[in-house]
Amino acid sequence: MSPARKRAAVNALQAKFTVSERRACRVIDQPRSSQRYASPPRDDEPTLLQRMPERPSYEELIAAVDPAFLFRRRFKRDLMITPGSYEQEPVLEVQRGSLVEKSLTQRRVPGKAAPATEVPAVIR
């Protein structure tokens, strides 16, 4: 673990358990001289930040590993059903190992039993 991370751990111990710096440093195995060290600020940091490339997005990182990822994601987005058009699309569900079309007009309300007359049409 780096000294900077140990510094943060010692500060967290001091804040949470209200112990002295000496005791917290002993627990973390951090020399107190390292705990008190303050690194000088870098004067070239703004120029380094300007030269750094922009951070890639999540999609770009995944696409670097799996090239088909973006295609699948965009394809799914294009196929999303808009509100109000769901009446035209049949909703399929698996019942006893086969796909059946679920009636959209008589959706089952949670807590109520399904009507006894409803018989799903089996799609093969």
C-alpha positions in Angstrom: 0.0 0.0 0.0 1.3 3.4 -0.9 2.2 6.0 1.8 -0.6 8.3 0.6 -3.2 5.5 1.0 -1.8 4.7 4.4 -2.1 8.4 5.3 -5.7 8.3 4.4 -6.2 5.1 6.4 -4.6 6.7 9.5 -6.8 9.8 9.1 -9.9 7.6 8.8 -8.9 5.6 11.9 -8.3 8.8 13.9 -11.7 10.1 12.8 -13.7 7.0 13.4 -12.2 5.7 16.7 -10.8 8.9 18.1 -7.3 7.5 18.7 -4.0 9.3 18.6 -1.9 9.6 15.5 0.8 7.5 17.2 -1.6 4.6 17.8 -3.2 4.8 14.4 0.2 4.8 12.7 1.3 1.8 14.7 -1.8 -0.2 13.7 -1.4 0.7 10.0 2.4 0.3 10.2 3.0 3.8 8.9 6.0 5.8 10.1 4.9 9.0 11.7 7.4 11.0 9.6 5.7 9.6 6.5 2.3 10.4 8.0 3.3 14.1 8.5 5.0 14.5 5.1 3.2 16.9 2.7 4.2 16.4 -0.9 5.0 19.7 -2.8 2.5 20.7 -5.4 3.5 20.2 -9.0 3.9 23.3 -11.1 3.4 21.5 -14.4 0.1 19.9 -13.6 -2.1 22.2 -15.6 0.0 21.5 -18.8 -0.1 17.8 -18.1 -3.9 17.9 -17.8 -4.2 19.7 -21.1 -2.0 17.1 -22.8 -3.9 14.1 -21.4 -6.4 12.6 -23.8 -10.1 12.6 -22.9 -11.2 9.7 -20.9 -13.0 7.1 -23.0 -16.7 6.3 -22.3 -17.9 3.1 -20.9 -19.2 2.1 -24.3 -15.9 2.7 -25.9 -14.1 0.6 -23.3 -16.4 -2.3 -23.7 -16.4 -2.0 -27.5 -12.6 -2.4 -27.4 -13.0 -5.8 -25.8 -16.2 -6.9 -27.6 -16.7 -5.2 -31.0 -20.2 -6.5 -31.3 -21.3 -4.7 -28.1 -22.2 -1.4 -29.7 -24.1 -3.1 -32.5 -26.2 -5.1 -30.0 -26.8 -2.1 -27.8 -27.9 0.1 -30.7 -30.0 -2.7 -32.2 -31.8 -3.2 -28.9 -32.4 0.6 -28.6 -33.8 0.8 -32.1 -36.2 -2.1 -31.3 -37.5 -0.6 -28.1 -41.3 -0.3 -28.2 -42.6 3.2 -27.8 -45.4 3.8 -25.4 -48.8 3.2 -27.0 -47.6 0.8 -29.6 -47.5 -2.2 -27.4 -51.0 -3.3 -28.5 -49.7 -4.3 -31.9 -46.8 -6.4 -30.5 -47.6 -9.8 -29.0 -46.1 -10.5 -25.6 -44.6 -13.9 -25.4 -43.9 -15.9 -22.3 -42.7 -19.4 -21.5 -45.3 -21.7 -20.0 -44.5 -25.4 -19.4 -41.6 -25.4 -21.9 -43.4 -23.7 -24.9 -43.9 -20.1 -26.0 -47.4 -18.7 -25.6 -48.9 -15.4 -26.5 -50.2 -13.5 -23.5 -53.3 -11.4 -23.9 -52.6 -7.8 -23.3 -56.2 -6.7 -22.7 -56.5 -9.1 -19.7 -53.3 -8.6 -17.9 -53.2 -10.4 -14.6 -53.3 -8.0 -11.6 -50.9 -9.0 -8.8 -52.8 -10.5 -5.9 -55.8 -11.6 -8.1 -56.3 -14.9 -9.7 -56.4 -15.2 -13.5 -59.8 -15.6 -15.1 -60.8 -19.3 -15.5 -61.9 -18.7 -19.1 -58.5 -17.4 -20.4 -56.7 -20.0 -22.5 -53.4 -19.0 -24.0 -52.8 -19.7 -27.7 -49.8 -21.8 -28.2 -47.2 -20.5 -30.7 -44.9 -23.0 -32.3 
